[in-house]
Each structure stands twice: as structure tokens, then as C-alpha cells.
């Protein structure tokens, strides 16, 4: 995964977004907790001020309240909102919500301070209490007044806000992550175009990378195009030099062979010269075929469709052997298969195998195409001839090796087939055919399967 730019960028963005949202959540929750606690304290102060204005002290020194507080929760038992007022004589009154319970206040009736905020135990658990010492008259009885609120009410509101904030931040984080994925994917589109163009070059559908790429990728594309052009020029020169070499060598060889024939016609012994010239000619043909295939393989976009190449070869050989009434059968052929091989070399491979089978067949040649493994396709050519010994299956791939001189040939066909197949990353081998003759196989890599 870490070898992918896309994965690295997306994972990095996800980590930073998640970390940022986690820090934001903690900071916001801390701020909200402080704000909510201040809001509750302000509410307590408001109710305490209201209570102070409504309190009075009777002739017996006992406090009383002139009218109920405005908040109905002070009348509901164990509602979480409580008030209590007491005098120095010990008389005390409390909200109906307290019932028979009294708050354990900590502010002294006399002496500083005049107000205190603390946490105590209430009827339903921990409570936040605001205590204040007041005088009903300038020189009158001093009262200790307290307003309390259950901490669970604060915690409930904080939990509700925590869920809301968490859900909101999670939604924002998911949106940002999705946006990061889209942004990364959009930013890497030029690299995807380069990858697709390279795949098209390998299939032989393009010769160059596109020019309309972003500035960051354009130098890479230009360098690769220059490399492809240089490679193609090397291939072109290699093919030209191979052709020139062929002409330069074949003409003297033809003259030597003609002289050997004239010597033999004049009664001399030209067989040795003729045999050596023929051997030289076969070796030159073999090496030139290898050189041409190697040059083709070094070029970009070595690819050819198997179906049309196979049909053309079968049609040509059917016409060539029309006097023998051979039956050519083709099984498993698919139009979508593209092999990693130049068309000229593919024609050479198929032509040598099928022509060799046709020479030895009695009446039938069967060609089977099959995908033997992912990314590889095999072509099997079988004949119904006499076959050959199993120990000769490998020996016939040696250049110039022939098992029977009755059938015309140079002994180079199978050697050229194996060399070309191996140049393109394939293989070639023989075994016995169910038709009675020989089954010749070639396996080649594919750039596009069915």
C-alpha cells in the first residue's frame, strides 16, 4: 500500500483530519463545559436574587417567603432544583422540592465571606450550591440563603451536547475525508493517464505519451517519448543493418554455390564447397531471424492480435497444400487475444509450426488456442503423421537438426520458433499428439486476454 502515491496521500489526509477533529472535539467540549457551568451559576444567582427579595423574618425570628418563586421546578419533589433559607436561631424553610431533606450548608451565619460556591450532597446526589448571607433589614436578622442544582442536570446537558458536537464533527470529518479522496484522485489523474498511455503503447495502440499533461508530469512524458524515439531508431537501424548484412552475405554465397555447381558439372568435386556454403546460408538465415526478433522486442509496443495472424497463416498454407487436401482445424480462437509479439515475428512462429505440421501430416492439422495461465496463451499445432521418438523432441530445436531428409527443409524452423518465443518471454516444446503425430506448443505472454 505504501508504494502507492494515492494511498499515502489519502492515509495522510485521513490521519490529519481525524487528529484535527479529535483535538477540536476535546477543545470544544472543554469550552462548552465551562460555558454551561457558568450558565447554571448565573441561573442560580438569578433565582437567589429573586429569593432574597421574597424572604422576610417574622416576630419570632423565623424566616418566611412572601410568595412562591417563579420556577415551577422548586415545587416538584427531587426535581434537582432546591432552595433553603435559615436564621441564626436555627429556624429554616426550604423549597417543596427538598421535601424533608435539608442541605448541609458550609457558609457560617456570621463572619466572612458573605457568599460561597461549592459542591455538596443533595437529595439525589452531588449538587452545585450557591450560598449567600443576607440581611432582611439594615440592622435586622441575618439569613443564610442557598440555591442548589443537581450536578446530573449539568452532566445530562453536557452529554446531550457531546453527542451533538461529536456527530457534527464526525459528519464534517467524513465530508473532509471524502473531499480529500476526491482531491487526491483528481490530482493524480495525469499519472493515471500516463499509466493508461503506457499500457496502450505496450499493446501497440499508441506510439507516444500525450503532450497535454500538467507541468509537473510533462518533463517525465517528454523524456519517455525521447527514449521511445531513440529505441525505435535503434530498432530501425538494426533491421536495416540486418537486411544489408543479408544482401552482403547472400550474394557471395550464391556465387560460391553457383561456382560449386559449375565445378561439379565440369566433372570436379564441388560437393564440399556446396555443403559448406549451404551450411553458412542456413546459419546466416538463423542469426538474422534472431537479430530481427531481438530488435523488435527491444522496441516499445510489441503487440499483435492472434486471431488475424493465425487466420492469414492457415489460409496461406491451405492454399500452398491444396493439392494434398489437408484439413486445417482451429479451436478456441478468440478475437480479443493480443500477444506481446510483433506481427512479423508472430507470423514467423505460426508459419513455421503450421507449415512443419502440414509437411508431416497425412490429412489433418489441428490448431488449438488456450489460456494456460493468467497472462499467458498457448497455441498447439498437431498433425496425424508418423510422429517422432520422445528422445528427439528436444534435439530438433537445435539449429540445422533434421531427422528426415525426405521432406524439404533447412532444419531451422523449430530452432527459430524457440528463439523467437524466448525473446518475447515465451517458450516452445514438443510432445506426442492424440492424432498420432507430433504436438508442437508455443506459449506467449498476452497484453489483452478474452
Beta strands, then each sheet from edge to edge (+ up, - down):
strand 1: 55-57
strand 2: 63-65
strand 3: 81-87
strand 4: 92-94
strand 5: 115-122
strand 6: 125-135
strand 7: 142-150
strand 8: 304-305
strand 9: 327-331
strand 10: 338-339
strand 11: 364-373
strand 12: 376-383
strand 13: 427-432
strand 14: 438-448
sheet 1: 1+ 2-
sheet 2: 4+ 3- 7+ 6- 5+
sheet 3: 8+ 10- 14+ 12- 11+ 9+
sheet 4: 8+ 10- 14+ 13-
end
